[in-house]
Amino acid sequence: MKEKTQKKAYRKGRVVLWSVVFGILFLLGMTVTVLSLWYRVTYDLEFKELLYTLASPLKGTGQSTISLILCSCLPWVCGAAVIYIAFAVCLSPKGWSYRLCRRVGAILCVLILLGSLVLALFAFRIPAYLKALHEKTRIYEDYYVDPDHVAITADGKTKNLIYIYVESMETTYASVADGGSQPVYNYMPKLTALAKEHISFTDKTDGSLGGFHTPNGTTWTMAALLSTTSGIPFSFPVGENGHNSMSDREQFATGLTTLGDILRDKGYRQEFLCGSNAVFGGRKSYFEQHGNYEIFDLYTAREEGYIPKDYYVWWGYEDRILFDIAKDELNELAAGDQPFNFTMLTVDTHHVDGYVCSVCDNTYEGQLPNVVACTDRLVTEFVEWCKTQDFYEDSVIVITGDHPRMDTTLVSDTSYYNRTIYNCILNSAVEPLSSTKGRVWTSFDMFPTTLAAMGFAIEGNRLGLGVNMFSAEATLAEQLGYAYLNAEVNKFSDYYIRAFS
């Protein structure tokens, strides 16, 4: 009797154990499936972009993204767990039907996990990433122009630079009538008007609002900052410990000559202002080591008394505070005896769906349209303030987005190619020698274009992989075709690793 009871207890324990094991496999499969489907619906990212973001230090990231993932995915996973537990409890542990269901259920759990992994491979676009890693390019050997090997000169005094990067500012937020993708409303009317009044290079042949394309390796913030100031994509390897190597290293791209390096050597005082922790993604290292920029970020704002010591919203502090700080910093820079480069990065329009601050209106349906409209107003009000200052006549203002939206709000019905980045240049030292309409250009071209707008002459009108848009030269995207250029910069390059790392 005792032996029979022990065998029964053993069988029961084994059943419970296998139920737990297959339950874990089932939940893992469901978790991967839910995350993969949520990712494809919510984001429009290449795996390379996701990998570099995940490999960067978590310091400085927005809290809302993790919360959104948990709120969006956890209920589905919990629901799957309840269904599995209910099924396991209700299934009668007797007879052939129980044994059959148990075996079929076990097979299904394994298949669900395997299927979820296959789904994840394609949802995160991993095969395309691995394919690119095993292909090599000679794009840099053939077309890269080292700024150290060409003359960058000026005939007289050059201008100060005020560079405003507007987070995720696509031209798609404008109405179809104005060149964007929105069927009815233009959520960025003031920036649209600003582009019409000043110099703005557009991909549209009719001259309506348009902008530049963002090739592989330029589609997240640090990559966008790098590409527009150095003319190359962010293609540095991931470190041995799985970390973004530029975040781990004491030196950031030691072989690279950037806009900051050039302006430092020309005697410019430089500052980078952002509303988050500048460490994130390697921004602090990049700007300090390439131009000796002074860094003003979340912690500086606390130290300087602009916000309380424990203040933290969104990614740090919102843009309404950022622009107040920018005014003070610009006045301080202008009071000095050096020409200056003041570069700032907004944050309120960051994914997912942006941040609604205390000065945002509630004019439109949905959160992001109201945030975009608020940013549109804050940026243009800041520009109008700059125009009233004594330093304005001696300064060029460059306004661009950094990269396309990472979520799909407002842009899900627009092809990625047509999601161009906003650009506007005010008070340029030169005028374009060719048409500003119907141009095929990229973030690489902003590097020499910015210098030209400040009054510098560039031998050959090319730097990095970029072309001076004020010249009559065709861009690489126009010479080679955008699809070819985009494919090549996504491939591995021995030259890139050897020359820039």
C-alpha positions as CSV (number, residue, x, y, z in Angstrom):
1,M,0.0,0.0,0.0
2,K,2.8,2.3,1.0
3,E,4.7,1.5,-2.2
4,K,1.6,2.2,-4.3
5,T,1.0,5.5,-2.6
6,Q,4.7,6.5,-3.2
7,K,4.4,5.6,-7.0
8,K,1.2,7.6,-7.2
9,A,2.8,10.6,-5.5
10,Y,5.8,10.2,-7.8
11,R,3.7,10.2,-11.0
12,K,1.7,13.2,-9.7
13,G,4.9,15.1,-9.0
14,R,6.3,14.3,-12.4
15,V,3.1,15.5,-14.0
16,V,3.3,18.8,-12.1
17,L,7.0,19.2,-13.0
18,W,6.4,18.7,-16.7
19,S,3.3,21.0,-16.6
20,V,5.6,23.7,-15.1
21,V,8.3,23.1,-17.7
22,F,6.0,23.2,-20.6
23,G,4.2,26.2,-19.0
24,I,7.4,28.1,-19.0
25,L,8.0,27.2,-22.7
26,F,4.5,28.3,-23.5
27,L,4.9,31.6,-21.7
28,L,8.3,32.3,-23.2
29,G,6.8,31.7,-26.7
30,M,3.8,33.9,-26.0
31,T,6.0,36.7,-24.5
32,V,8.3,36.6,-27.6
33,T,5.2,36.6,-29.9
34,V,3.5,39.5,-28.1
35,L,6.8,41.6,-28.0
36,S,7.5,40.9,-31.7
37,L,4.0,41.8,-32.9
38,W,3.9,44.9,-30.6
39,Y,7.3,46.0,-32.0
40,R,6.3,45.7,-35.6
41,V,3.1,47.6,-35.0
42,T,4.6,50.3,-32.8
43,Y,8.1,50.9,-34.3
44,D,9.7,51.1,-37.7
45,L,13.3,50.3,-36.9
46,E,16.1,48.3,-38.5
47,F,17.7,45.8,-36.1
48,K,21.0,47.7,-36.3
49,E,19.3,50.7,-34.9
50,L,17.7,48.7,-32.1
51,L,21.0,46.9,-31.3
52,Y,22.9,50.2,-30.9
53,T,20.2,51.6,-28.7
54,L,20.0,48.6,-26.4
55,A,23.8,48.5,-26.3
56,S,24.1,52.1,-25.1
57,P,24.2,52.8,-21.3
58,L,20.7,52.9,-19.8
59,K,21.5,56.2,-18.0
60,G,19.5,59.0,-19.6
61,T,16.8,56.9,-21.2
62,G,13.2,58.0,-20.9
63,Q,11.2,56.1,-18.3
64,S,8.0,56.0,-20.4
65,T,9.3,53.5,-23.0
66,I,9.8,50.7,-20.4
67,S,6.4,51.5,-18.9
68,L,4.7,51.5,-22.3
69,I,6.2,48.0,-23.1
70,L,5.0,46.6,-19.8
71,C,1.5,48.2,-20.1
72,S,1.1,47.0,-23.7
73,C,2.5,43.5,-23.5
74,L,2.1,42.3,-19.9
75,P,-1.8,42.0,-20.0
76,W,-1.5,39.7,-23.0
77,V,1.2,37.5,-21.4
78,C,-0.8,37.4,-18.1
79,G,-3.9,36.4,-20.1
80,A,-2.0,33.5,-21.7
81,A,-0.7,32.4,-18.3
82,V,-4.3,32.3,-17.0
83,I,-5.5,30.2,-19.9
84,Y,-2.6,27.8,-19.5
85,I,-3.2,27.3,-15.8
86,A,-6.9,26.9,-16.3
87,F,-6.4,24.3,-18.9
88,A,-3.8,22.4,-16.8
89,V,-6.1,22.4,-13.7
90,C,-9.3,21.5,-15.5
91,L,-7.8,18.6,-17.5
92,S,-8.8,15.4,-15.8
93,P,-5.7,13.4,-14.9
94,K,-7.3,10.1,-15.9
95,G,-7.6,8.0,-19.0
96,W,-6.3,8.0,-22.5
97,S,-7.7,11.5,-23.3
98,Y,-5.6,13.0,-20.6
99,R,-2.4,11.4,-21.8
100,L,-3.2,12.4,-25.4
101,C,-3.9,16.0,-24.5
102,R,-0.8,16.2,-22.4
103,R,1.4,15.0,-25.2
104,V,-0.3,17.2,-27.8
105,G,-0.1,20.2,-25.4
106,A,3.6,19.6,-24.9
107,I,4.2,19.5,-28.6
108,L,2.2,22.7,-29.1
109,C,4.2,24.5,-26.4
110,V,7.4,23.6,-28.1
111,L,6.0,24.6,-31.5
112,I,4.8,27.9,-30.1
113,L,8.2,28.8,-28.8
114,L,9.9,27.8,-32.0
115,G,7.4,29.7,-34.1
116,S,7.8,32.8,-31.9
117,L,11.5,32.8,-32.4
118,V,11.1,32.6,-36.2
119,L,8.5,35.5,-36.0
120,A,11.0,37.5,-33.9
121,L,13.8,37.0,-36.5
122,F,11.7,38.7,-39.2
123,A,9.9,41.1,-36.9
124,F,13.2,42.5,-35.8
125,R,14.7,42.2,-39.3
126,I,17.7,40.2,-38.0
127,P,18.4,38.2,-41.3
128,A,18.9,41.5,-43.2
129,Y,21.3,42.7,-40.5
130,L,23.3,39.5,-40.6
131,K,23.4,39.6,-44.4
132,A,24.8,43.1,-44.3
133,L,27.5,42.1,-41.8
134,H,28.9,39.6,-44.3
135,E,29.0,42.0,-47.2
136,K,31.8,44.5,-47.7
137,T,31.8,47.9,-49.3
138,R,34.4,50.2,-50.8
139,I,32.2,53.3,-50.5
140,Y,34.7,55.1,-48.2
141,E,37.8,54.2,-50.3
142,D,36.0,55.5,-53.4
143,Y,34.1,58.5,-52.1
144,Y,35.0,59.6,-48.6
145,V,36.7,63.0,-48.4
146,D,38.9,63.5,-45.3
147,P,38.4,67.1,-44.0
148,D,42.1,67.1,-43.1
149,H,43.1,66.7,-46.7
150,V,41.1,69.6,-48.3
151,A,41.3,73.4,-47.7
152,I,38.5,74.9,-45.6
153,T,39.0,78.6,-45.8
154,A,37.1,81.9,-45.4
155,D,37.3,85.2,-47.2
156,G,36.7,87.5,-44.2
157,K,34.7,86.9,-41.1
158,T,32.6,83.8,-40.7
159,K,29.3,83.6,-38.9
160,N,28.3,82.1,-35.5
161,L,26.3,78.9,-35.7
162,I,23.1,78.2,-33.9
163,Y,22.1,74.6,-34.8
164,I,18.7,73.4,-33.6
165,Y,18.1,69.7,-33.8
166,V,14.3,69.0,-33.4
167,E,13.7,65.5,-32.2
168,S,12.0,63.3,-34.8
169,M,10.9,66.2,-37.0
170,E,9.7,64.8,-40.2
171,T,8.1,66.7,-43.0
172,T,5.3,64.2,-42.9
173,Y,3.6,66.1,-40.1
174,A,2.6,68.8,-42.6
175,S,-0.6,68.5,-44.7
176,V,-0.6,66.9,-48.1
177,A,-1.3,70.3,-49.6
178,D,1.9,71.7,-48.0
179,G,4.1,68.7,-49.0
180,G,3.5,66.4,-46.0
181,S,1.4,63.3,-45.4
182,Q,-1.5,64.5,-43.2
183,P,-4.8,64.4,-45.1
184,V,-6.3,67.5,-43.4
185,Y,-4.2,69.4,-40.9
186,N,-0.7,70.7,-41.0
187,Y,0.6,70.1,-37.5
188,M,3.8,72.2,-38.2
189,P,2.5,75.3,-40.0
190,K,5.0,77.7,-38.5
191,L,8.0,75.6,-39.4
192,T,6.5,75.1,-42.9
193,A,6.2,78.9,-43.3
194,L,9.7,79.4,-42.0
195,A,11.1,77.0,-44.6
196,K,9.2,78.9,-47.4
197,E,10.6,82.2,-46.2
198,H,14.2,81.1,-45.9
199,I,16.5,78.5,-47.5
200,S,15.2,75.0,-47.4
201,F,16.3,72.2,-49.7
202,T,13.5,69.9,-50.7
203,D,13.0,66.6,-52.5
204,K,9.8,67.9,-54.0
205,T,10.0,69.2,-57.6
206,D,7.2,71.7,-56.9
207,G,9.1,73.3,-54.1
208,S,6.7,72.2,-51.4
209,L,8.0,71.2,-47.9
210,G,10.5,68.4,-48.1
211,G,13.9,67.5,-46.8
212,F,16.7,65.0,-46.6
213,H,16.8,61.2,-46.4
214,T,18.4,59.2,-43.6
215,P,20.4,56.2,-44.8
216,N,21.3,53.2,-42.7
217,G,23.3,54.1,-39.7
218,T,21.8,57.6,-39.3
219,T,18.4,56.8,-37.9
220,W,18.7,57.3,-34.2
221,T,19.8,60.4,-32.3
222,M,23.5,59.8,-31.8
223,A,23.8,58.5,-35.3
224,A,22.0,61.5,-36.6
225,L,24.3,63.9,-34.7
226,L,27.3,62.0,-36.0
227,S,26.2,61.9,-39.7
228,T,25.2,65.6,-39.9
229,T,28.5,66.7,-38.4
230,S,31.0,64.3,-39.9
231,G,29.4,63.0,-43.1
232,I,29.5,59.3,-42.2
233,P,26.9,56.8,-40.7
234,F,27.3,55.3,-37.2
235,S,28.7,51.9,-38.0
236,F,31.1,51.3,-35.1
237,P,31.2,47.7,-33.9
238,V,29.4,46.5,-30.8
239,G,31.9,45.8,-28.0
240,E,33.1,42.4,-26.7
241,N,30.7,42.7,-23.8
242,G,27.7,43.5,-26.0
243,H,28.1,47.2,-25.4
244,N,28.1,50.0,-27.9
245,S,31.8,50.4,-28.2
246,M,31.7,54.2,-28.5
247,S,30.0,54.3,-25.2
248,D,32.5,52.0,-23.6
249,R,35.7,53.6,-24.9
250,E,37.5,56.6,-23.4
251,Q,38.0,57.9,-26.9
252,F,35.1,58.4,-29.4
253,A,36.1,57.9,-33.1
254,T,39.7,59.2,-32.7
255,G,40.4,59.1,-36.4
256,L,37.4,61.2,-37.4
257,T,37.5,64.9,-38.2
258,T,34.1,66.6,-37.5
259,L,32.4,69.9,-37.7
260,G,33.4,70.4,-34.0
261,D,37.0,69.7,-34.7
262,I,37.1,72.2,-37.6
263,L,35.4,75.0,-35.7
264,R,37.6,74.4,-32.6
265,D,40.6,74.9,-34.8
266,K,39.1,78.0,-36.2
267,G,38.8,79.5,-32.8
268,Y,35.1,78.9,-32.0
269,R,33.7,78.4,-28.6
270,Q,31.2,75.5,-28.6
271,E,28.3,74.3,-26.5
272,F,25.9,71.4,-26.7
273,L,22.5,71.8,-24.9
274,C,20.0,68.9,-24.4
275,G,17.1,68.2,-22.0
276,S,18.3,64.8,-20.9
277,N,21.5,63.1,-19.7
278,A,24.1,63.8,-22.3
279,V,25.9,60.6,-21.5
280,F,23.2,58.5,-23.2
281,G,24.4,57.1,-26.6
282,G,27.9,58.6,-26.3
283,R,26.8,62.2,-27.0
284,K,28.8,63.7,-24.2
285,S,32.0,61.9,-25.2
286,Y,31.5,62.8,-28.9
287,F,31.0,66.5,-28.4
288,E,33.7,66.9,-25.7
289,Q,36.3,65.0,-27.7
290,H,35.4,66.5,-31.1
291,G,35.4,70.2,-30.5
292,N,35.8,70.6,-26.8
293,Y,32.1,71.5,-26.4
294,E,30.8,72.7,-23.1
295,I,27.9,70.3,-22.1
296,F,24.7,71.6,-20.7
297,D,22.3,68.7,-19.8
298,L,19.8,67.6,-17.2
299,Y,22.4,67.7,-14.4
300,T,23.7,71.1,-15.4
301,A,20.1,72.5,-15.4
302,R,19.7,71.2,-11.8
303,E,23.1,72.6,-10.7
304,E,22.3,76.0,-12.3
305,G,18.9,76.2,-10.6
306,Y,16.7,76.0,-13.6
307,I,14.9,73.0,-12.2
308,P,14.7,71.4,-8.7
309,K,17.4,68.9,-7.8
310,D,15.0,65.9,-8.1
311,Y,13.2,67.2,-11.2
312,Y,12.7,64.5,-13.9
313,V,10.0,64.3,-16.5
314,W,10.0,62.4,-19.8
315,W,13.8,62.2,-20.6
316,G,14.8,64.9,-18.1
317,Y,13.2,68.2,-18.6
318,E,10.8,69.5,-21.3
319,D,11.5,71.9,-24.2
320,R,9.7,74.9,-22.7
321,I,12.5,75.0,-20.1
322,L,15.2,74.0,-22.7
323,F,14.5,77.2,-24.8
324,D,14.6,79.4,-21.7
325,I,18.0,78.0,-20.9
326,A,19.1,78.4,-24.6
327,K,18.4,82.1,-24.5
328,D,20.5,82.6,-21.4
329,E,23.3,80.5,-22.8
330,L,23.3,82.3,-26.2
331,N,23.5,85.7,-24.5
332,E,26.5,84.5,-22.5
333,L,28.2,83.1,-25.6
334,A,27.5,86.3,-27.5
335,A,29.0,88.4,-24.7
336,G,32.4,86.7,-25.3
337,D,35.1,87.7,-27.7
338,Q,35.1,84.3,-29.7
339,P,32.8,83.2,-32.5
340,F,30.5,80.5,-31.2
341,N,28.7,77.3,-32.2
342,F,25.6,76.7,-30.1
343,T,24.1,73.3,-30.8
344,M,20.9,72.2,-29.1
345,L,18.6,69.1,-29.2
346,T,14.9,69.2,-28.3
347,V,13.2,66.1,-26.8
348,D,9.4,66.5,-26.5
349,T,8.6,64.9,-29.8
350,H,10.5,61.7,-28.9
351,H,8.8,58.4,-29.3
352,V,6.4,57.1,-28.1
353,D,3.8,59.8,-29.0
354,G,5.8,62.6,-27.4
355,Y,5.4,64.6,-24.2
356,V,2.5,66.9,-23.4
357,C,4.0,69.8,-21.4
358,S,2.1,72.6,-19.5
359,V,2.1,75.0,-22.5
360,C,0.7,72.4,-25.1
361,D,-2.7,73.1,-26.4
362,N,-5.4,70.4,-27.0
363,T,-6.4,71.5,-30.5
364,Y,-6.2,68.1,-32.3
365,E,-7.3,64.6,-31.7
366,G,-4.5,62.4,-30.4
367,Q,-1.5,63.2,-28.3
368,L,1.3,63.4,-30.9
369,P,-0.4,66.0,-33.2
370,N,-0.7,68.4,-30.2
371,V,3.0,67.8,-29.2
372,V,4.2,68.4,-32.7
373,A,2.1,71.6,-32.9
374,C,3.6,72.7,-29.5
375,T,7.1,72.1,-30.7
376,D,6.4,73.9,-33.9
377,R,5.4,77.0,-31.9
378,L,8.3,76.8,-29.4
379,V,11.0,76.4,-32.0
380,T,9.7,79.3,-34.2
381,E,9.1,81.5,-31.1
382,F,12.8,80.9,-30.2
383,V,13.9,81.8,-33.7
384,E,11.9,85.0,-33.6
385,W,13.6,85.8,-30.3
386,C,17.0,85.2,-31.9
387,K,16.1,87.6,-34.7
388,T,15.7,90.4,-32.2
389,Q,19.1,89.9,-30.6
390,D,22.3,91.8,-31.5
391,F,24.1,88.5,-32.4
392,Y,21.6,87.5,-35.1
393,E,23.2,89.4,-38.0
394,D,26.5,87.6,-37.3
395,S,24.9,84.2,-36.9
396,V,23.4,81.5,-39.2
397,I,20.6,79.4,-37.8
398,V,20.3,75.8,-39.0
399,I,17.1,73.9,-38.1
400,T,16.8,70.2,-38.9
401,G,15.2,67.1,-37.5
402,D,17.5,64.5,-36.3
403,H,15.9,61.3,-37.7
404,P,12.5,59.9,-38.6
405,R,10.0,58.8,-35.9
406,M,10.8,55.5,-34.3
407,D,7.1,54.8,-33.6
408,T,4.5,54.8,-36.4
409,T,2.1,57.4,-35.1
410,L,1.1,59.8,-37.9
411,V,3.5,58.1,-40.4
412,S,2.2,54.5,-40.7
413,D,0.8,55.1,-44.2
414,T,3.9,56.8,-45.6
415,S,6.8,54.9,-47.2
416,Y,10.1,55.2,-45.3
417,Y,11.8,56.8,-48.3
418,N,9.2,59.6,-48.4
419,R,9.6,60.4,-44.7
420,T,12.1,63.1,-45.2
421,I,13.7,65.3,-42.5
422,Y,12.9,68.9,-42.0
423,N,15.5,71.6,-42.8
424,C,15.7,75.3,-42.8
425,I,18.7,77.7,-42.9
426,L,18.3,81.3,-41.9
427,N,20.8,84.2,-42.5
428,S,23.1,82.1,-44.6
429,A,26.4,83.7,-45.7
430,V,25.9,82.3,-49.2
431,E,23.0,81.6,-51.7
432,P,22.5,78.3,-53.5
433,L,24.1,78.1,-56.9
434,S,21.5,75.6,-58.2
435,S,17.9,74.8,-57.5
436,T,16.8,73.9,-54.0
437,K,13.9,71.9,-55.5
438,G,13.8,68.2,-56.5
439,R,17.0,67.3,-54.6
440,V,18.0,63.8,-53.5
441,W,20.2,64.3,-50.5
442,T,21.0,62.8,-47.1
443,S,22.1,63.7,-43.6
444,F,25.7,63.4,-44.8
445,D,25.3,66.5,-46.9
446,M,24.5,68.6,-43.9
447,F,28.2,68.5,-42.8
448,P,29.7,70.6,-45.6
449,T,26.4,72.5,-46.1
450,T,26.5,73.9,-42.6
451,L,30.1,75.1,-43.0
452,A,29.2,76.8,-46.3
453,A,26.2,78.5,-44.7
454,M,28.6,80.0,-42.1
455,G,30.8,81.4,-44.8
456,F,33.5,78.8,-45.2
457,A,34.8,77.8,-48.7
458,I,35.4,74.1,-49.1
459,E,37.9,72.9,-51.7
460,G,35.9,70.5,-54.0
461,N,32.7,71.2,-52.0
462,R,32.8,67.7,-50.5
463,L,33.5,66.5,-46.9
464,G,33.0,63.0,-45.6
465,L,30.3,61.4,-47.8
466,G,28.5,64.8,-48.0
467,V,28.3,67.5,-50.7
468,N,27.8,71.2,-50.1
469,M,24.2,71.8,-51.1
470,F,24.9,75.5,-51.8
471,S,27.3,74.4,-54.6
472,A,26.3,73.0,-58.1
473,E,27.7,69.6,-57.2
474,A,25.5,66.5,-57.3
475,T,25.1,64.7,-54.0
476,L,26.3,61.0,-53.7
477,A,22.6,60.0,-53.6
478,E,22.1,61.8,-56.9
479,Q,25.3,60.4,-58.5
480,L,24.9,56.8,-57.3
481,G,21.2,56.5,-56.6
482,Y,19.9,56.6,-53.1
483,A,19.1,52.8,-53.0
484,Y,22.7,52.0,-53.9
485,L,24.2,54.5,-51.4
486,N,21.8,53.2,-48.6
487,A,22.8,49.6,-49.3
488,E,26.5,50.3,-49.4
489,V,26.7,52.2,-46.1
490,N,24.9,49.3,-44.4
491,K,27.7,46.9,-45.3
492,F,30.9,46.2,-43.4
493,S,33.9,48.4,-44.2
494,D,37.6,47.7,-43.3
495,Y,38.4,51.3,-44.1
496,Y,35.7,52.6,-41.7
497,I,37.1,50.5,-38.8
498,R,40.7,51.3,-39.5
499,A,40.3,55.1,-40.2
500,F,37.6,56.2,-37.8
501,S,37.6,53.9,-34.8
